[in-house]
Amino acid sequence: MLCGYTLSHLEKTALIYFRQYLTISKTEYNENKKFNVFKIGTVTVILQPLENPGEIFGLDVYKIYVEEVDELTTDKMLDAVKALNERCRQVIPDERGPCICLASTAQGQKGLYAVYNHFKKSGVGFILIRGRTEDNIYLPKSLISDMYKMYTPEEREVFMHALFLAIAKGRVLPGFDWERNYASYDLDTQVRPDEEIFWGQDINSGYNRGSAYVLRDGVLYGIKYYDFQDLMDAPKVVRHDFPFNKILWIPDVTISNQFSAFARELRKYKIKIIYRKKSPSVEDSSFLVSKLFYLKRLIICKIAKDLAQACATAMRDKNNLIPKGVGQNSPIHAVDGVRYVATYVVARYPGFDDIRKLIIDKRASLRSEEDKEALVKKLDSVYTEISPEAFNRSSNIF
């Protein structure tokens, strides 16, 4: 059995190499995509998603390999391992006993750490194999050098040496530092007409926290902070602040069903929508923002001091998780806007190659030639740029 968080995730990870090795070795096989099964001689390989551990039943296998096991949450991890253990019971004469192999990139004290402790407390026999990044002879030295620059000493122990350490504790954005990331000057009135404005927006009833950014020489500058009581007023205000610039609105996509009502105002002020099917992972995007702060690639200007304050004070909850913003005083609402913009910019624009390689997407490519004008444009990575006109009911775009 070959397992992954989802079948789609498995397709993008282990299966790419699995099929490649079968082809290179000229091994004959039959793949049944309807039932997610490979037949290789007398061996059957079953593909199994783990997102719903309760659905793992009725199977009898000899070996189980789990790819990227830390993609599961801690609670699902334990349930999945228990379910897999019940299925791993096929005995082959003169061979070693059935076993499970869990593989993961280093994640610190997450799901795999919980399984590790569960095995130790329960007296379950296991072998732990750690792989140090420096010992990988196929990695270029420049990549290892970039990792040393990006990670703190504690993070190096986790992400490069695979130790179980709690790196995510306390502050949501530990990389923010007032001396390093707060500028005592303003740039909002010095934006050139040819520069793009990235407007990140969190949306709540009665208060809507947003922030605007400009990208210069590989550094993202937070140049405005907004708090709109009525979101319908926002396009007029932002366009007034930046009358000549291309403005990209990067919102909380959980309210995408409301875009059509808001599109009239966006169209009126010639503001584009940057859309993706789901908001970026809170943990991953917060880690990204923290790294941008740590590397001095994200700076907050004086006029947006409230945004800097939010980045400095946002804290994790008692369970060491990033909480949802509750109430008007929560700094999380402001942090959300930074997350949306940072994830989009790093995934899309030149100058962030090192960060893309280590954090965002190893397969991300640089921005190519200027896109042709269209109402809906597929961008690199997972993003789409939408003109408000696309919501005109006479259009058949959707």
SVG drawing of the C-alpha trace seen along z (x, -y; Angstrom):
<svg xmlns="http://www.w3.org/2000/svg" viewBox="-26 -62 54 82">
<polyline fill="none" stroke="black" stroke-width="0.4" points="0.0,0.0 1.3,-3.5 -0.4,-6.2 -0.6,-10.0 -2.7,-12.8 -4.9,-12.7 -4.6,-10.9 -4.0,-14.3 -1.1,-15.0 0.3,-11.5 0.2,-12.2 2.5,-15.2 5.0,-13.5 5.8,-9.7 3.9,-8.6 5.9,-10.8 9.0,-8.9 7.3,-5.5 6.1,-5.5 9.4,-7.0 11.4,-4.1 9.0,-1.5 9.6,-3.0 13.3,-3.3 13.7,0.2 11.4,1.5 9.2,3.1 5.8,4.2 2.9,3.0 -0.8,2.4 -2.4,-0.7 -6.1,-0.7 -6.9,-4.4 -10.5,-3.7 -9.6,-1.5 -6.2,-3.2 -4.3,0.0 -1.0,1.1 -0.4,4.7 3.3,5.6 3.8,9.3 2.4,11.0 2.5,7.8 -0.5,5.5 0.2,1.9 -2.8,0.1 -3.0,-3.7 -4.7,-4.9 -5.6,-8.5 -5.4,-9.2 -7.5,-12.3 -10.4,-10.2 -8.8,-7.5 -12.2,-6.0 -12.5,-4.9 -9.4,-2.6 -10.8,0.9 -11.2,4.3 -7.6,4.5 -4.9,7.0 -1.3,5.9 2.3,6.8 4.0,3.5 2.8,-0.1 4.7,-3.2 3.3,-6.6 4.6,-9.7 4.7,-13.2 3.0,-11.9 3.2,-15.3 0.6,-16.7 -1.9,-15.2 -3.0,-17.0 -1.9,-15.4 -5.3,-13.9 -5.7,-12.4 -2.1,-11.2 -2.7,-9.0 -6.0,-7.7 -4.5,-6.9 -1.5,-5.0 -3.9,-2.9 -6.0,-2.2 -3.0,-1.3 -1.6,0.9 -4.8,3.0 -4.5,3.5 -0.8,4.4 -1.0,8.1 -0.2,10.1 2.4,12.8 4.8,14.0 6.7,17.2 10.5,16.8 10.2,13.0 10.4,10.5 7.1,9.6 4.7,6.9 5.8,3.4 4.9,-0.3 7.4,-3.0 6.4,-6.6 8.3,-9.3 8.2,-13.0 10.1,-16.2 11.2,-17.7 8.3,-19.5 9.4,-19.7 6.9,-18.7 3.9,-17.9 2.1,-14.7 5.1,-12.4 6.4,-13.6 3.1,-12.5 3.4,-9.1 7.1,-8.8 6.0,-9.5 3.1,-7.2 5.4,-4.3 7.8,-5.1 5.2,-5.1 3.5,-2.0 6.7,0.0 6.2,0.4 9.4,1.3 10.6,-1.2 13.6,-2.6 14.1,-6.3 16.2,-7.4 17.2,-11.1 18.6,-12.6 20.8,-15.7 20.5,-18.2 24.2,-18.7 24.7,-15.0 22.6,-15.1 25.3,-15.0 22.7,-15.8 21.9,-19.3 23.8,-22.3 25.9,-24.0 24.2,-27.3 20.9,-25.9 22.4,-24.7 24.0,-28.1 20.6,-29.8 19.0,-27.6 21.6,-28.6 20.9,-32.2 17.2,-31.9 16.8,-29.7 17.6,-30.5 19.9,-28.1 16.9,-26.4 15.1,-26.1 18.2,-24.6 18.1,-21.8 14.5,-21.1 14.5,-21.7 18.0,-20.7 18.8,-18.0 15.3,-16.6 15.2,-17.1 11.9,-17.2 11.9,-20.7 9.0,-23.1 9.9,-26.0 6.3,-27.3 5.6,-28.8 4.7,-32.2 4.5,-34.8 2.8,-34.2 5.5,-36.1 8.7,-35.7 10.7,-37.0 9.4,-40.6 11.7,-43.0 11.1,-46.7 14.7,-47.6 14.9,-45.5 11.4,-45.7 9.9,-49.1 10.9,-52.2 10.6,-55.7 9.7,-57.1 6.7,-56.8 6.5,-55.8 2.8,-56.1 3.2,-59.5 6.3,-58.5 4.9,-55.5 5.8,-55.7 2.9,-55.5 4.4,-52.3 4.5,-50.4 1.8,-47.9 -0.1,-48.2 -0.8,-45.0 -3.9,-45.4 -4.5,-42.6 -7.9,-42.6 -9.5,-40.7 -13.2,-40.9 -15.5,-41.0 -18.9,-42.4 -18.4,-46.0 -14.6,-46.1 -12.4,-45.2 -8.6,-45.4 -6.5,-45.9 -3.0,-47.0 -1.3,-48.1 2.2,-47.2 4.7,-48.1 7.6,-45.9 11.0,-47.4 14.3,-45.7 13.1,-42.4 11.7,-44.1 8.0,-44.3 7.0,-47.6 3.8,-48.0 2.9,-51.6 -0.7,-51.9 -3.0,-50.4 -6.8,-50.5 -9.8,-49.8 -13.0,-50.1 -16.3,-50.0 -18.1,-49.5 -16.1,-47.5 -18.0,-49.1 -16.1,-52.3 -12.7,-50.6 -12.1,-50.8 -12.8,-54.5 -10.4,-55.2 -7.6,-53.0 -7.9,-54.4 -7.8,-57.9 -4.5,-57.0 -3.0,-55.6 -4.7,-57.3 -2.4,-56.2 -1.3,-52.7 -2.4,-49.2 -4.1,-48.0 -4.4,-44.2 -7.0,-43.3 -5.9,-40.1 -8.8,-39.3 -9.9,-36.6 -11.4,-34.2 -13.7,-32.5 -16.2,-35.3 -15.8,-34.8 -19.6,-34.4 -19.8,-38.2 -17.3,-39.3 -20.1,-39.9 -21.8,-42.5 -18.4,-44.2 -17.3,-44.0 -19.2,-47.1 -17.1,-49.2 -13.9,-47.5 -14.8,-48.0 -15.7,-51.6 -12.2,-52.2 -10.3,-49.8 -9.1,-47.5 -8.2,-43.9 -9.1,-40.8 -6.4,-38.3 -8.2,-35.0 -7.3,-31.5 -9.6,-28.6 -8.8,-28.6 -6.9,-30.9 -3.2,-30.0 -2.5,-27.7 -2.4,-29.8 0.7,-28.1 2.7,-28.0 1.9,-31.6 2.6,-32.9 6.0,-31.1 6.6,-32.7 5.8,-36.2 8.0,-35.6 10.9,-34.6 10.4,-37.7 10.7,-39.8 13.8,-37.8 15.5,-38.4 14.6,-42.1 12.5,-41.5 9.4,-42.9 9.3,-46.3 6.4,-48.3 6.5,-52.1 5.7,-54.6 2.2,-55.5 1.2,-51.8 2.5,-51.5 -0.8,-49.8 0.1,-47.0 3.6,-46.7 2.1,-46.6 -0.2,-43.7 2.7,-41.8 4.7,-42.3 1.9,-41.3 -0.1,-38.5 0.2,-35.4 -0.5,-31.7 -3.2,-30.2 -2.7,-27.8 -2.6,-24.9 0.3,-26.5 -2.0,-27.1 -2.6,-30.4 -6.0,-31.5 -8.8,-32.9 -9.3,-36.6 -12.1,-37.2 -13.4,-40.7 -12.2,-44.0 -9.1,-44.1 -7.5,-40.9 -4.3,-41.6 -4.9,-38.5 -7.2,-40.5 -4.3,-42.7 -1.9,-39.8 -4.2,-38.0 -3.8,-40.8 0.0,-40.5 -0.3,-36.8 -2.4,-37.1 -0.1,-39.6 3.2,-37.9 2.1,-34.5 1.0,-36.0 4.1,-38.1 6.6,-35.5 4.9,-32.9 4.7,-35.2 7.5,-37.8 11.3,-37.6 13.7,-38.2 12.2,-35.6 13.8,-32.5 15.6,-31.5 12.4,-31.7 10.4,-29.9 12.8,-27.0 12.7,-26.6 9.1,-27.5 6.5,-28.1 6.8,-25.7 9.8,-23.9 8.2,-23.9 7.4,-27.6 8.7,-29.5 9.5,-33.1 7.0,-35.5 7.1,-35.2 6.3,-37.7 3.5,-40.2 0.1,-38.5 -2.3,-39.4 -5.2,-41.5 -8.1,-39.3 -11.0,-39.3 -9.8,-36.2 -6.1,-35.3 -4.4,-32.2 -1.3,-33.2 1.7,-31.1 1.3,-28.9 -2.3,-28.7 -3.5,-32.3 -6.0,-33.9 -6.3,-37.6 -9.9,-38.7 -11.2,-41.9 -14.5,-43.0 -16.1,-43.0 -16.0,-39.2 -18.9,-39.2 -21.1,-40.8 -24.0,-38.4 -23.9,-38.6 -20.4,-37.1 -20.0,-33.3 -16.5,-33.2 -17.7,-31.1"/>
</svg>
